[in-house]
Amino acid sequence: MIKEISVAITPDKEKNQKFIRDRIFEQLNRDGIDFKAEETELVFVKKSIDARHKNIKLFLRYKVYIGEKPGDALKKIPQWKKADGSKTVLIIGSGPAGLFGALKLLEHGIKPVIIERGTDTSSRKRDIAAISTRGTVNSDSNYCFGEGGAGTFSDGKLYTRSNKRGDISGILKIFAHFGADEKILTDAHPHIGTDRLPSIINSMRKMIVDCGGEFHFNTKCSGLITENGTVTGVRAVDVLSGEERNFMADAVLLATGHSADDIYRMIARVSPQSLEAKTFAVGVRVEHPRSLIDSIRFHGKEMENLGAAEYRFTTQQMERGVYSFCMCPGGFVVPSQTGPEQIVVNGMSASGRNSRWSNAAVVVETRPEDIPEKFRMEAKENGCPALAGLLWRSWLEHETFVHGEGQKAPAQMIRDFVDGKESTALIETSYTPGIVASRLDQWLPEQIASRLKMCFRYINRDTMKGYISDEGILIASETRTSTPVRILRDRETFECPGLKNLYPCGEGSGYSGGIVSSAMDGENACCKISQKLRMN
């Protein structure tokens, strides 16, 4: 017999295995289950923390094996085959959707060929460092573009609620197989860490290449090759030499991420009806000292054994959602711009989550009808109304640059922002390019600024007293939570109706948000591709 049992304990009892085992046996007795202790084995499944009240609790879930042995199910992974080259799928982008899509193709012996505009992880580290040290942004190799996608150097969070999209545990097992700590299989909010994720991505690449796949870095898709409305390949340019090349394939997986503006414009030129505007979110990064957030969340108690405290909130302000996103306990604020006259911020944590700061995006839901008329008219005049949100996002990122200083981001103390005052002095932050004082409340779009103020007041009053403090700072602007454009696809086949043989997937196509949901979407799309290719 196998039974799942959860036990609630205080944090000081977490390492006391006898205490936990006794609590589980007590529950079995209450449930009237006949068992022998010596024939019962416990397998830890999941841990979560409830810090909503002063008496903090841990909830530990176990699978209890009564009279039988646990299998090795937690470590079971797919079998990848050597591709014979008879069928080839071109994958544009090496983020989680592209990588896990490639692995799914190899389960069927289909050859994946991945083209990536950015560099491999080693070279990418140097390009990312140059943003802070030299103030230069490589438009093709940065926090958003390069091997592993946007998540590689911005945290590696694996938590998702997308449990209807696919097998979340299957994605986590694959990450663990390639080197992630096995605690991701049981943590309530699993997290790899930006210090570990690059080597895991490298191991995935090695497996794909060993099975006959190909990687082409510094290779940017510049156009689609079509025949009678069917995509048969792509044109690509070497970003270093300028040399152009055609890549032909039996199918094309589009997994380009949420920041590849040029891909949306490329599709708008050939098939504008294949794009639609979607809701996205825009706001700021809020950073506090980690000690302050820990004190708020743990009610002033010393809880070092629980690690850096997390928080999450969602509110409604003037008929729009305002919520925290991508919370980075013990983390850093990082520059995520992909062009020379933009400033975009994001957050990340190393695996230890042990920096002096904690940060989160706080963003405002932005619907297509919220986009100013100026940008809607411009998009319409350019032949693709769906691009209005993209134009507005680009404008805001440039406006943020204008109010910054080089790569230094505009910032304002949270109390001053709420009170509508200038910040005469700023505090130290984790943002290495630096910050410059700015009245964010005056130049952020009113629809964003007003709702943020209302949200901060509400959170400080009702859920996190002390959130508005002299130690909290806002850094602008957080604009890349998701894409403002969706690339349409058929619900059943995953093909783009206006461009047959093109399979949009992942965050960039508007079908996922985060590493795990993108990985599952890439897998699902490649399942459809595999089915079609096996039939032909």
SETOR-58011 format. One line per 2 residues: number of its first residue (from 0); their letters; for each residue y, z, x of C-alpha. Coordinates in steps of 0.1 Angstrom, whole numbers, plus 5000, padded with zeros to 4 digits. Example, Ala and Ser with C-alpha at 12.3 -4.5 7.8 and 13.67 -1.06 7.14 Angstrom:
BEGIN
0) as) 4955,5078,5123; 4989,5071,5137
END
This chain:
BEGIN
0) mi) 5000,5000,5000; 5036,4992,5011
2) ke) 5065,5011,4997; 5102,5011,5005
4) is) 5119,5045,5006; 5156,5054,5014
6) va) 5166,5088,5026; 5201,5103,5027
8) it) 5208,5124,5057; 5238,5139,5076
10) pd) 5247,5121,5109; 5234,5150,5131
12) ke) 5198,5144,5117; 5197,5107,5126
14) kn) 5176,5113,5158; 5153,5139,5143
16) qk) 5123,5118,5135; 5102,5147,5122
18) fi) 5129,5157,5097; 5131,5121,5084
20) rd) 5094,5117,5083; 5091,5150,5063
22) ri) 5118,5137,5038; 5099,5105,5033
24) fe) 5066,5124,5027; 5084,5146,5002
26) ql) 5095,5115,4983; 5060,5101,4983
28) nr) 5047,5133,4968; 5075,5133,4941
30) dg) 5065,5097,4932; 5029,5109,4928
32) id) 5016,5086,4956; 4983,5096,4972
34) fk) 4984,5093,5010; 4972,5108,5043
36) ae) 4999,5115,5069; 4977,5103,5097
38) et) 4971,5070,5079; 5008,5064,5071
40) el) 5032,5044,5094; 5070,5041,5090
42) vf) 5090,5010,5099; 5128,5013,5100
44) vk) 5145,4986,5079; 5182,4993,5075
46) ks) 5210,5018,5081; 5242,5022,5063
48) id) 5271,5047,5064; 5288,5062,5034
50) ar) 5321,5076,5046; 5339,5076,5013
52) hk) 5338,5114,5010; 5343,5142,5034
54) ni) 5306,5149,5036; 5296,5117,5055
56) kl) 5260,5105,5048; 5237,5080,5065
58) fl) 5213,5061,5043; 5181,5050,5061
60) ry) 5157,5027,5045; 5120,5025,5057
62) kv) 5090,5005,5048; 5061,5029,5044
64) yi) 5026,5015,5052; 4999,5036,5035
66) ge) 4964,5029,5047; 4974,4997,5065
68) kp) 4991,4985,5096; 5025,4969,5098
70) gd) 5024,4933,5108; 5047,4916,5132
72) al) 5068,4900,5105; 5101,4911,5119
74) kk) 5096,4890,5149; 5081,4859,5133
76) ip) 5100,4828,5141; 5096,4790,5133
78) qw) 5076,4767,5155; 5098,4741,5172
80) kk) 5082,4708,5181; 5088,4682,5208
82) ad) 5108,4654,5192; 5092,4620,5196
84) gs) 5125,4601,5192; 5114,4579,5163
86) kt) 5141,4595,5141; 5175,4607,5154
88) vl) 5201,4629,5136; 5236,4630,5151
90) ii) 5252,4664,5148; 5290,4667,5151
92) gs) 5298,4702,5163; 5278,4729,5181
94) gp) 5287,4759,5160; 5261,4779,5140
96) ag) 5257,4752,5114; 5251,4725,5141
98) lf) 5228,4747,5163; 5206,4760,5135
100) ga) 5206,4726,5119; 5192,4712,5152
102) lk) 5165,4739,5153; 5155,4731,5117
104) ll) 5152,4694,5126; 5129,4703,5155
106) eh) 5106,4721,5132; 5099,4686,5119
108) gi) 5099,4669,5153; 5132,4650,5146
110) kp) 5155,4645,5175; 5190,4662,5173
112) vi) 5219,4647,5193; 5248,4671,5193
114) ie) 5283,4659,5203; 5309,4686,5209
116) rg) 5346,4680,5216; 5348,4712,5236
118) td) 5331,4724,5268; 5300,4746,5274
120) ts) 5305,4783,5273; 5312,4787,5311
122) sr) 5340,4762,5312; 5353,4775,5278
124) kr) 5358,4810,5292; 5383,4796,5317
126) di) 5401,4776,5291; 5404,4807,5269
128) aa) 5417,4828,5297; 5444,4802,5305
130) is) 5460,4809,5271; 5470,4843,5283
132) tr) 5473,4838,5320; 5491,4804,5321
134) gt) 5503,4800,5285; 5484,4767,5281
136) vn) 5462,4757,5252; 5435,4731,5257
138) sd) 5433,4713,5223; 5396,4707,5226
140) sn) 5384,4739,5244; 5396,4772,5231
142) yc) 5386,4801,5208; 5378,4776,5180
144) fg) 5363,4746,5198; 5334,4745,5222
146) eg) 5298,4754,5226; 5288,4779,5198
148) ga) 5318,4773,5177; 5346,4797,5167
150) gt) 5323,4828,5165; 5311,4826,5201
152) fs) 5343,4842,5216; 5355,4860,5184
154) dg) 5330,4887,5177; 5296,4875,5166
156) kl) 5296,4893,5132; 5264,4886,5113
158) yt) 5271,4904,5080; 5270,4882,5049
160) rs) 5266,4885,5012; 5253,4849,5009
162) nk) 5217,4860,5002; 5212,4832,4977
164) rg) 5218,4805,5003; 5187,4811,5024
166) di) 5167,4836,5044; 5193,4859,5061
168) sg) 5165,4878,5079; 5152,4845,5093
170) il) 5185,4837,5109; 5187,4872,5124
172) ki) 5151,4869,5138; 5161,4837,5156
174) fa) 5192,4853,5171; 5169,4882,5183
176) hf) 5144,4857,5197; 5171,4842,5218
178) ga) 5184,4875,5232; 5203,4895,5206
180) de) 5196,4932,5204; 5169,4938,5178
182) ki) 5191,4963,5160; 5207,4934,5142
184) lt) 5175,4932,5122; 5182,4966,5107
186) da) 5219,4974,5109; 5237,4972,5076
188) hp) 5266,4953,5093; 5248,4935,5122
190) hi) 5270,4924,5151; 5261,4908,5184
192) gt) 5294,4910,5204; 5314,4884,5221
194) dr) 5301,4896,5255; 5265,4888,5246
196) lp) 5267,4858,5223; 5275,4831,5249
198) si) 5241,4837,5267; 5223,4836,5234
200) in) 5239,4803,5226; 5230,4790,5260
202) sm) 5193,4799,5254; 5194,4780,5221
204) rk) 5208,4750,5238; 5180,4752,5264
206) mi) 5153,4753,5237; 5169,4723,5219
208) vd) 5170,4703,5252; 5135,4713,5262
210) cg) 5123,4700,5228; 5140,4666,5234
212) ge) 5174,4671,5219; 5207,4661,5236
214) fh) 5241,4677,5241; 5272,4658,5249
216) fn) 5302,4681,5257; 5338,4669,5259
218) tk) 5329,4643,5233; 5352,4641,5203
220) cs) 5343,4622,5171; 5371,4596,5165
222) gl) 5357,4575,5136; 5327,4567,5114
224) it) 5306,4536,5118; 5296,4524,5083
226) en) 5276,4495,5069; 5278,4488,5032
228) gt) 5292,4523,5025; 5265,4540,5045
230) vt) 5273,4560,5077; 5251,4547,5106
232) gv) 5269,4564,5134; 5302,4576,5149
234) ra) 5327,4564,5174; 5335,4591,5200
236) vd) 5358,4595,5229; 5353,4613,5261
238) vl) 5383,4638,5261; 5383,4638,5300
240) sg) 5381,4601,5308; 5392,4585,5275
242) ee) 5361,4563,5275; 5349,4554,5241
244) rn) 5313,4553,5230; 5293,4546,5198
246) fm) 5265,4570,5188; 5240,4555,5163
248) ad) 5216,4576,5142; 5194,4578,5111
250) av) 5217,4605,5096; 5249,4623,5106
252) ll) 5254,4661,5101; 5291,4670,5100
254) at) 5294,4706,5113; 5329,4706,5128
256) gh) 5343,4740,5118; 5374,4751,5099
258) sa) 5400,4741,5126; 5391,4704,5130
260) dd) 5422,4690,5112; 5416,4655,5127
262) iy) 5382,4653,5109; 5398,4657,5075
264) rm) 5424,4631,5083; 5396,4607,5095
266) ia) 5378,4611,5062; 5411,4607,5043
268) rv) 5416,4573,5059; 5382,4559,5049
270) sp) 5373,4579,5018; 5401,4601,5004
272) qs) 5381,4607,4972; 5355,4626,4994
274) le) 5380,4654,4999; 5392,4681,4975
276) ak) 5417,4710,4979; 5402,4745,4978
278) tf) 5414,4781,4978; 5418,4797,5012
280) av) 5437,4828,5026; 5466,4835,5048
282) gv) 5481,4866,5062; 5484,4887,5094
284) rv) 5463,4908,5118; 5468,4945,5114
286) eh) 5461,4967,5145; 5459,5004,5149
288) pr) 5447,5027,5176; 5409,5031,5171
290) sl) 5413,5069,5171; 5436,5067,5140
292) id) 5412,5045,5120; 5383,5067,5130
294) si) 5402,5098,5119; 5411,5081,5085
296) rf) 5376,5069,5078; 5358,5100,5090
298) hg) 5382,5124,5074; 5395,5138,5106
300) ke) 5360,5147,5119; 5347,5139,5154
302) me) 5319,5114,5148; 5313,5097,5182
304) nl) 5276,5091,5174; 5287,5068,5145
306) ga) 5306,5045,5168; 5340,5029,5159
308) ae) 5348,5032,5122; 5349,5001,5100
310) yr) 5369,4995,5068; 5371,4970,5041
312) ft) 5393,4967,5010; 5400,4942,4983
314) tq) 5429,4944,4959; 5447,4923,4932
316) qm) 5484,4918,4936; 5504,4896,4913
318) er) 5472,4878,4901; 5460,4870,4937
320) gv) 5434,4887,4958; 5447,4905,4989
322) ys) 5419,4918,5011; 5408,4927,5046
324) fc) 5388,4902,5065; 5369,4901,5098
326) mc) 5374,4938,5106; 5370,4945,5144
328) pg) 5364,4982,5151; 5370,4990,5188
330) gf) 5381,4954,5192; 5409,4930,5203
332) vv) 5434,4906,5187; 5430,4871,5203
334) ps) 5449,4838,5203; 5431,4812,5182
336) qt) 5456,4783,5182; 5442,4748,5189
338) gp) 5475,4731,5197; 5505,4736,5220
340) eq) 5531,4745,5194; 5510,4768,5172
342) iv) 5503,4805,5171; 5472,4817,5153
344) vn) 5456,4851,5157; 5421,4863,5151
346) gm) 5400,4894,5161; 5369,4901,5182
348) sa) 5348,4930,5195; 5325,4934,5224
350) sg) 5290,4946,5216; 5300,4982,5225
352) rn) 5330,4981,5201; 5347,5005,5225
354) sr) 5383,4993,5231; 5412,5016,5223
356) ws) 5422,4996,5192; 5408,4985,5158
358) na) 5421,4955,5139; 5415,4935,5108
360) av) 5430,4904,5091; 5448,4913,5058
362) vv) 5452,4880,5039; 5464,4867,5006
364) et) 5444,4844,4984; 5461,4810,4984
366) rp) 5452,4785,4957; 5460,4748,4957
368) ed) 5487,4753,4931; 5504,4779,4954
370) ip) 5512,4752,4980; 5549,4743,4979
372) ek) 5558,4711,4962; 5571,4696,4995
374) fr) 5536,4695,5010; 5519,4684,4978
376) me) 5543,4654,4977; 5538,4646,5013
378) ak) 5500,4646,5009; 5502,4624,4978
380) en) 5525,4599,4996; 5500,4598,5025
382) gc) 5472,4588,5000; 5452,4621,4999
384) pa) 5466,4649,4977; 5437,4672,4989
386) la) 5454,4676,5023; 5484,4695,5009
388) gl) 5470,4729,5020; 5462,4716,5054
390) lw) 5498,4703,5059; 5512,4737,5047
392) rs) 5488,4756,5070; 5500,4735,5100
394) wl) 5536,4741,5091; 5531,4779,5090
396) eh) 5513,4779,5123; 5542,4760,5139
398) et) 5567,4783,5121; 5549,4813,5137
400) fv) 5553,4796,5171; 5590,4792,5164
402) hg) 5594,4829,5158; 5573,4838,5188
404) eg) 5581,4833,5224; 5558,4808,5242
406) qk) 5523,4822,5235; 5537,4856,5226
408) ap) 5531,4862,5189; 5557,4875,5165
410) aq) 5550,4911,5155; 5565,4939,5133
412) mi) 5556,4975,5129; 5538,4980,5096
414) rd) 5562,5006,5083; 5592,4984,5091
416) fv) 5575,4955,5073; 5570,4975,5042
418) dg) 5605,4989,5043; 5622,4956,5051
420) ke) 5636,4968,5085; 5638,4953,5120
422) st) 5614,4968,5145; 5636,4981,5173
424) al) 5606,4989,5194; 5570,4977,5194
426) ie) 5539,4996,5205; 5512,4985,5230
428) ts) 5487,4961,5216; 5454,4945,5227
430) yt) 5469,4910,5223; 5470,4898,5259
432) pg) 5495,4869,5256; 5520,4895,5244
434) iv) 5541,4901,5214; 5578,4898,5205
436) as) 5597,4916,5177; 5603,4896,5146
438) rl) 5612,4902,5110; 5579,4889,5095
440) dq) 5591,4900,5061; 5619,4875,5062
442) wl) 5601,4843,5073; 5566,4846,5061
444) pe) 5563,4827,5028; 5575,4850,5000
446) qi) 5541,4846,4981; 5524,4861,5012
448) as) 5549,4887,5023; 5555,4903,4989
450) rl) 5518,4907,4982; 5511,4921,5016
452) km) 5537,4948,5011; 5522,4957,4977
454) cf) 5487,4958,4992; 5497,4981,5022
456) ry) 5514,5005,4998; 5484,5006,4976
458) in) 5459,5011,5004; 5480,5038,5021
460) rd) 5484,5057,4988; 5449,5054,4973
462) tm) 5422,5046,4999; 5434,5050,5035
464) kg) 5462,5076,5038; 5479,5070,5071
466) yi) 5474,5033,5072; 5511,5028,5071
468) sd) 5521,5047,5102; 5542,5045,5133
470) eg) 5510,5034,5151; 5503,5004,5130
472) il) 5515,4969,5139; 5513,4934,5123
474) ia) 5507,4903,5144; 5513,4869,5129
476) se) 5498,4847,5116; 5461,4847,5105
478) tr) 5455,4813,5090; 5420,4802,5099
480) ts) 5399,4825,5076; 5386,4793,5060
482) tp) 5395,4757,5055; 5419,4746,5028
484) vr) 5399,4714,5023; 5363,4708,5011
486) il) 5343,4677,5020; 5324,4668,4988
488) rd) 5286,4666,4988; 5259,4661,4962
490) re) 5245,4695,4950; 5209,4683,4954
492) tf) 5209,4659,4983; 5237,4674,5004
494) ec) 5250,4638,5010; 5287,4630,5007
496) pg) 5288,4607,4976; 5316,4585,4990
498) lk) 5299,4582,5024; 5262,4579,5022
500) nl) 5241,4593,5051; 5269,4618,5060
502) yp) 5259,4654,5054; 5289,4678,5054
504) cg) 5280,4715,5061; 5293,4748,5073
506) eg) 5328,4763,5073; 5346,4731,5081
508) sg) 5332,4713,5051; 5340,4743,5028
510) ys) 5305,4755,5021; 5303,4787,5041
512) gg) 5322,4815,5057; 5309,4832,5089
514) iv) 5281,4827,5114; 5250,4835,5092
516) ss) 5261,4816,5061; 5271,4786,5083
518) am) 5237,4788,5100; 5219,4788,5067
520) dg) 5240,4759,5054; 5232,4739,5085
522) en) 5195,4746,5080; 5196,4737,5043
524) ac) 5214,4704,5050; 5189,4695,5077
526) ck) 5160,4703,5053; 5174,4676,5030
528) is) 5178,4652,5059; 5142,4659,5071
530) qk) 5129,4653,5036; 5147,4620,5033
532) lr) 5137,4607,5067; 5100,4616,5061
534) mn) 5101,4596,5029; 5115,4565,5047
END
